[in-house]
């Protein structure tokens, strides 16, 4: 799956995103017009987020509304699963197996744990041949 950035300032997203996760006063490390490979999709209470490698070469989640879909194909190894966050919200994930199967992987990746980053960047290398 590939997307193209259409909004690097989070101006076009639902205001609930701005209040909770993505203030539109920040310059996000994205470039309008650039394309990004999607490594996971999560459905949370206020919308859909995608996991990409941004222009800072870091894996991060962004609201899907900041992008447009340019390739809707999915890797054959993607799975679906869910978990509850600390506030008790149910999140549904589509993505590479560790993101779906390991409840700790998501948090470890966001915390930049070296083992989680190794797993993630292994998929970045693997998916280069697909996209």
Short mmCIF file of the C-alpha atoms (twelve columns), coordinates in Angstrom:
data_MODEL
# 
_entry.id   MODEL 
# 
loop_
_atom_site.group_PDB 
_atom_site.id 
_atom_site.type_symbol 
_atom_site.label_atom_id 
_atom_site.label_alt_id 
_atom_site.label_comp_id 
_atom_site.label_asym_id 
_atom_site.label_seq_id 
_atom_site.Cartn_x 
_atom_site.Cartn_y 
_atom_site.Cartn_z 
_atom_site.pdbx_PDB_model_num 
ATOM 1   C CA . UNK A 1   0.000   0.000   0.000  1 
ATOM 2   C CA . UNK A 2   1.310   3.443   -0.933 1 
ATOM 3   C CA . UNK A 3   -0.007  6.887   -0.124 1 
ATOM 4   C CA . UNK A 4   0.820   10.429  -1.234 1 
ATOM 5   C CA . UNK A 5   0.996   13.257  1.287  1 
ATOM 6   C CA . UNK A 6   -1.547  16.014  0.669  1 
ATOM 7   C CA . UNK A 7   -1.237  17.878  4.008  1 
ATOM 8   C CA . UNK A 8   1.966   18.099  6.069  1 
ATOM 9   C CA . UNK A 9   0.493   20.497  8.663  1 
ATOM 10  C CA . UNK A 10  -2.587  18.479  9.711  1 
ATOM 11  C CA . UNK A 11  -4.902  21.291  8.581  1 
ATOM 12  C CA . UNK A 12  -7.340  19.095  6.679  1 
ATOM 13  C CA . UNK A 13  -8.004  16.529  9.387  1 
ATOM 14  C CA . UNK A 14  -10.868 16.251  11.847 1 
ATOM 15  C CA . UNK A 15  -10.266 18.780  14.677 1 
ATOM 16  C CA . UNK A 16  -10.454 15.948  17.232 1 
ATOM 17  C CA . UNK A 17  -7.085  14.745  15.878 1 
ATOM 18  C CA . UNK A 18  -5.613  18.225  16.465 1 
ATOM 19  C CA . UNK A 19  -6.855  18.302  20.040 1 
ATOM 20  C CA . UNK A 20  -5.619  14.851  20.994 1 
ATOM 21  C CA . UNK A 21  -2.702  13.796  18.829 1 
ATOM 22  C CA . UNK A 22  -1.756  16.074  15.941 1 
ATOM 23  C CA . UNK A 23  -1.763  19.831  16.600 1 
ATOM 24  C CA . UNK A 24  -1.777  21.759  13.342 1 
ATOM 25  C CA . UNK A 25  0.868   24.142  14.688 1 
ATOM 26  C CA . UNK A 26  3.686   21.643  14.079 1 
ATOM 27  C CA . UNK A 27  5.668   21.069  10.902 1 
ATOM 28  C CA . UNK A 28  5.504   17.305  10.515 1 
ATOM 29  C CA . UNK A 29  8.397   15.556  8.742  1 
ATOM 30  C CA . UNK A 30  6.336   14.987  5.601  1 
ATOM 31  C CA . UNK A 31  6.482   16.449  2.121  1 
ATOM 32  C CA . UNK A 32  3.337   17.278  0.163  1 
ATOM 33  C CA . UNK A 33  3.409   15.293  -3.080 1 
ATOM 34  C CA . UNK A 34  5.819   12.650  -1.772 1 
ATOM 35  C CA . UNK A 35  4.738   9.025   -1.602 1 
ATOM 36  C CA . UNK A 36  5.172   6.725   1.374  1 
ATOM 37  C CA . UNK A 37  4.820   2.973   1.908  1 
ATOM 38  C CA . UNK A 38  2.270   1.992   4.552  1 
ATOM 39  C CA . UNK A 39  3.441   -0.633  7.062  1 
ATOM 40  C CA . UNK A 40  0.308   -0.896  9.161  1 
ATOM 41  C CA . UNK A 41  -3.179  0.591   9.418  1 
ATOM 42  C CA . UNK A 42  -5.001  1.104   12.692 1 
ATOM 43  C CA . UNK A 43  -8.580  2.033   13.311 1 
ATOM 44  C CA . UNK A 44  -9.033  4.011   16.514 1 
ATOM 45  C CA . UNK A 45  -11.929 5.855   18.105 1 
ATOM 46  C CA . UNK A 46  -11.594 9.026   16.021 1 
ATOM 47  C CA . UNK A 47  -10.389 7.640   12.716 1 
ATOM 48  C CA . UNK A 48  -7.804  5.753   10.716 1 
ATOM 49  C CA . UNK A 49  -4.049  6.073   11.115 1 
ATOM 50  C CA . UNK A 50  -1.255  4.710   8.967  1 
ATOM 51  C CA . UNK A 51  2.273   3.739   9.964  1 
ATOM 52  C CA . UNK A 52  4.906   5.078   7.566  1 
ATOM 53  C CA . UNK A 53  8.570   6.010   7.550  1 
ATOM 54  C CA . UNK A 54  8.459   9.809   7.473  1 
ATOM 55  C CA . UNK A 55  11.059  12.207  6.046  1 
ATOM 56  C CA . UNK A 56  13.025  11.941  9.297  1 
ATOM 57  C CA . UNK A 57  13.444  8.209   8.551  1 
ATOM 58  C CA . UNK A 58  11.398  7.318   11.642 1 
ATOM 59  C CA . UNK A 59  8.365   5.059   11.844 1 
ATOM 60  C CA . UNK A 60  5.358   7.098   12.965 1 
ATOM 61  C CA . UNK A 61  1.578   7.007   12.852 1 
ATOM 62  C CA . UNK A 62  -0.288  9.710   10.930 1 
ATOM 63  C CA . UNK A 63  -3.986  10.334  10.256 1 
ATOM 64  C CA . UNK A 64  -4.946  8.806   6.930  1 
ATOM 65  C CA . UNK A 65  -6.682  12.082  6.021  1 
ATOM 66  C CA . UNK A 66  -3.258  13.693  5.512  1 
ATOM 67  C CA . UNK A 67  -2.741  11.403  2.497  1 
ATOM 68  C CA . UNK A 68  -4.395  10.043  -0.586 1 
ATOM 69  C CA . UNK A 69  -4.236  6.388   -1.539 1 
ATOM 70  C CA . UNK A 70  -2.157  5.737   -4.665 1 
ATOM 71  C CA . UNK A 71  -1.685  1.937   -4.448 1 
ATOM 72  C CA . UNK A 72  -4.219  -0.211  -2.602 1 
ATOM 73  C CA . UNK A 73  -2.347  -3.523  -2.810 1 
ATOM 74  C CA . UNK A 74  -1.491  -5.219  0.484  1 
ATOM 75  C CA . UNK A 75  1.466   -7.449  1.339  1 
ATOM 76  C CA . UNK A 76  0.477   -11.123 1.513  1 
ATOM 77  C CA . UNK A 77  1.851   -11.445 5.063  1 
ATOM 78  C CA . UNK A 78  -0.412  -8.787  6.596  1 
ATOM 79  C CA . UNK A 79  -2.765  -9.882  9.375  1 
ATOM 80  C CA . UNK A 80  -5.585  -8.294  11.366 1 
ATOM 81  C CA . UNK A 81  -5.923  -8.032  15.134 1 
ATOM 82  C CA . UNK A 82  -6.965  -5.745  17.954 1 
ATOM 83  C CA . UNK A 83  -5.864  -4.455  21.335 1 
ATOM 84  C CA . UNK A 84  -7.123  -2.079  23.978 1 
ATOM 85  C CA . UNK A 85  -5.069  1.013   24.731 1 
ATOM 86  C CA . UNK A 86  -4.466  2.389   28.222 1 
ATOM 87  C CA . UNK A 87  -7.765  4.291   28.107 1 
ATOM 88  C CA . UNK A 88  -9.690  1.112   27.264 1 
ATOM 89  C CA . UNK A 89  -10.314 2.045   23.628 1 
ATOM 90  C CA . UNK A 90  -10.393 -0.876  21.225 1 
ATOM 91  C CA . UNK A 91  -7.950  -0.463  18.334 1 
ATOM 92  C CA . UNK A 92  -8.034  -2.668  15.237 1 
ATOM 93  C CA . UNK A 93  -4.796  -3.183  13.319 1 
ATOM 94  C CA . UNK A 94  -3.926  -4.444  9.846  1 
ATOM 95  C CA . UNK A 95  -0.249  -4.951  9.267  1 
ATOM 96  C CA . UNK A 96  2.857   -7.074  9.511  1 
ATOM 97  C CA . UNK A 97  2.566   -10.016 11.926 1 
ATOM 98  C CA . UNK A 98  4.421   -8.565  14.941 1 
ATOM 99  C CA . UNK A 99  2.278   -5.424  14.889 1 
ATOM 100 C CA . UNK A 100 -0.845  -7.573  15.080 1 
ATOM 101 C CA . UNK A 101 0.276   -10.510 17.227 1 
ATOM 102 C CA . UNK A 102 2.516   -8.871  19.859 1 
ATOM 103 C CA . UNK A 103 0.694   -6.463  22.179 1 
ATOM 104 C CA . UNK A 104 3.997   -4.870  23.248 1 
ATOM 105 C CA . UNK A 105 5.452   -4.337  19.770 1 
ATOM 106 C CA . UNK A 106 3.374   -1.234  19.019 1 
ATOM 107 C CA . UNK A 107 4.468   0.602   22.181 1 
ATOM 108 C CA . UNK A 108 8.069   -0.549  21.874 1 
ATOM 109 C CA . UNK A 109 8.213   0.746   18.312 1 
ATOM 110 C CA . UNK A 110 6.894   4.161   19.342 1 
ATOM 111 C CA . UNK A 111 9.415   4.217   22.233 1 
ATOM 112 C CA . UNK A 112 12.170  3.458   19.660 1 
ATOM 113 C CA . UNK A 113 13.152  0.159   21.277 1 
ATOM 114 C CA . UNK A 114 16.041  -1.262  19.267 1 
ATOM 115 C CA . UNK A 115 14.546  -4.758  18.922 1 
ATOM 116 C CA . UNK A 116 11.202  -3.365  17.729 1 
ATOM 117 C CA . UNK A 117 12.997  -1.071  15.275 1 
ATOM 118 C CA . UNK A 118 14.994  -4.037  13.904 1 
ATOM 119 C CA . UNK A 119 11.767  -5.943  13.285 1 
ATOM 120 C CA . UNK A 120 10.116  -2.925  11.681 1 
ATOM 121 C CA . UNK A 121 13.034  -2.056  9.408  1 
ATOM 122 C CA . UNK A 122 13.219  -5.713  8.378  1 
ATOM 123 C CA . UNK A 123 9.772   -5.199  6.850  1 
ATOM 124 C CA . UNK A 124 10.889  -1.913  5.299  1 
ATOM 125 C CA . UNK A 125 13.628  -3.853  3.485  1 
ATOM 126 C CA . UNK A 126 11.263  -6.685  2.577  1 
ATOM 127 C CA . UNK A 127 8.597   -4.384  1.146  1 
ATOM 128 C CA . UNK A 128 11.093  -2.407  -0.973 1 
ATOM 129 C CA . UNK A 129 10.850  -5.181  -3.546 1 
ATOM 130 C CA . UNK A 130 7.051   -4.907  -3.595 1 
ATOM 131 C CA . UNK A 131 6.722   -1.132  -3.865 1 
# 
